[in-house]
Structure formats: structure tokens, C-alpha cells
């Protein structure tokens, strides 16, 4: 199913027109395809536009608050029709179905549970959509109103950074209203957080020979002990010894595709970021992201006698004072 419009804009359900407009402008600027080159930005931009176009229209918003994702099937004079022919409808806003990930019994498979709700859940009491529409249209809805397309649905697809980096084919099992179904999903290399993977015709069933909706799998990158992903760029901590940082060295650095080499310039301090162009997330449709190695200087946890002697000798002969250097950098406006 489509995401809740209020969630798309990040506002509460009682948000006023000004709050809606501010949220829309902020999100539209962030996700406009001319500004944001993330592959999923264009889809998010369309979703933001759709959400705002509905919630900024008082009549459409009222229908959406009452009927949820099925509001487009409801005529504009629905209040009059309910009053005339389908009385007794109860319940609050139709929030639609929610999707939650649960653990299944088969090793290596992922399960999605489409929870209760949907159109009928917005009214309470188990109201059947066809019965309701039949009452609203004077008995003409069931089988005689023409085909109605099924609703699009969503589920989250958790991936490790390595899976997102490599892409490939993967099986998932969805627990739907008709029981579990297994799909083979093609994951493009370099998918990023929030990317939507479309399974055509696998969403909600249509009515009256209407086509089924689509199922969208929303990529969610799982936390990783080594890599931090921001868009297409990846950041990794690069641990070096004091002498490697002082003298410079070529050292291995991990990437999701395997280790590569990076040159640490002489005189590097902790926090220095070394950029490896094109070593971030791949992008079949454009330029790949970059990998940033953040230097962290590590000292030996235990010193041998000889190491202690050398460090003590260095302490005697060196004129370097990091605190004085910090004060000079501050006065010069350097970081």
C-alpha cells in the first residue's frame, strides 16, 4: 500500500495549512531530482507532491482522513450518500494497512506480515467494502460499477551493506491475506536507503476485473559494525599506528567489495578524512559514490621495553606540543 500521506510529510494528523506548506517546501527542496542525485529522490519527490496535493485540498483531505488509501474510489458527495443510503457507518480515520517484519521459520527467508486494517478497518465492525459501496451507490457497486484497480502496497526490505553493494537475486516470503507467497527479487547493485523496488501486479487485488496493484519493497540498510552509508558515499574508520601517521604509509582499508589500499600522508592526525573516489556504492546509471577513510591513531596497549625506550627518547628530543599547535590553529582560524 501507499505510505500514509501524513507520514510522508512528517506532520501530525491535525496539522494546519501553514505547517503542511512548510513541510512540503522543505522536503521538496531536499528531494528535487535537479538537486538530489540519489536514485530514490525522484520517487520520494513524486510521493511528497502527491501527499501535499491531497492534504492541501480540504475536500480531498476530509475524504482521505475518513477512507484512507481508498479515498479516490469515493465520490465527492459521499457525505450526502452516506446520509441517504448507507447510514450507520462508524469508526475513525482509515489509516490503511501497516506492514511489519517478523521472523519466519525457514532459514534464510524473510517474512512480511500485512497487519489488519485496510479499507474496512477504517470503519470498525468489519464493514465490507463492496457492501458499503453498494449502499452508497444504491446497489450498483457490486459487479456493476466497472473495474477498479487494486491498491499499491509496501513492505520493508532489510539489506546488509554488502547485499546492497553487490545486488543480485534474493528470495523473500510475504505473509499476505491469502497465506505466504515467495518471490525472487532482483536487487540492483548499489541500492540505497529508501530505494523502492517494484514488483508489478503483486499488490492488492482489483475489483470487477480491475488490474492488481503493485508491491513496492522499500530498502532499509541495516546498521553495520564497519561501514556507515550516507547516500552513495561510505565512511569507514582507518586505524593507523603513531609512526604510520607521522611518517606516512600505504595501508589496507576495507570496502564492501573487498580490501583496497590507501596512502596515509605524513603528519596525519586522527579525524583526517582520506577520499577514495568511486569506491563507494556503485551506480549503474551514473557515477558511483566515494569511500572516506577516517584516520584514527592507535597506540600499543602494552609497550615492550624497547618500545618504551624509543617513546621516551622521542619525548626528550621532540619539540612538538599538540596543545600549543591547537592554540595556534585556533588563532589562525584553522581546524
C-alpha positions, 0 to 999 in steps of 0.5 A: 500500500501507499505510505500514509500521506501524513507520514510522508510529510512528517506532520501530525494528523491535525496539522494546519495549512501553514505547517503542511506548506512548510513541510512540503517546501522543505522536503521538496527542496531536499528531494528535487531530482535537479538537486538530489542525485540519489536514485530514490529522490525522484520517487520520494519527490513524486510521493511528497507532491502527491501527499501535499496535493491531497492534504492541501485540498480540504475536500480531498483531505476530509475524504482521505482522513475518513477512507484512507488509501481508498479515498479516490474510489469515493465520490465527492458527495459521499457525505450526502450518500452516506446520509441517504443510503448507507447510514450507520457507518462508524469508526475513525480515520482509515489509516490503511494497512501497516506492514511489519517484519517478523521472523519466519521459520525457514532459514534464510527467508524473510517474512512480511506480515500485512497487519489488519486494517485496510479499507474496512478497518477504517470503519470498525465492525468489519464493514465490507467494502463492496457492501458499503459501496453498494449502499452508497451507490444504491446497489450498483457497486457490486459487479456493476460499477466497472473495474477498479484497480487494486491498491499499491502496497509496501513492505520493508526490505532489510539489506546488509551493506554488502547485499546492497553493494553487490545486488543480485537475486534474493528470495523473500516470503510475504505473509499476505491475506491469502497465506505466504507467497515467495518471490525472487527479487532482483536487487540492483547493485548499489541500492540505497536507503529508501530505494523502492523496488517494484514488483508489478501486479503483486499488490492488492487485488482489483475489483470487477476485473480491475488490474492488481496493484503493485508491491513496492519493497522499500530498502532499509540498510541495516546498521553495520559494525564497519561501514556507515552509508550516507547516500552513495558515499561510505565512511569507514574508520582507518586505524593507523599506528603513531609512526604510520601517521607521522611518517606516512604509509600505504595501508589496507582499508576495507570496502564492501567489495573487498580490501583496497589500499590507501596512502596515509600522508605524513603528519596525519592526525586522527579525524583526517578524512582520506577520499577514495573516489568511486569506491563507494556504492556503485551506480549503474546509471551514473557515477558511483559514490566515494569511500572516506577513510577516517584516520584514527591513531592507535597506540600499543596497549602494552609497550615492550621495553624497547618500545618504551625506550624509543617513546621516551627518547622521542619525548626528550628530543621532540619539540612538538606540543599538540596543545600549543599547535591547537592554540595556534590553529585556533588563532589562525582560524584553522581546524 
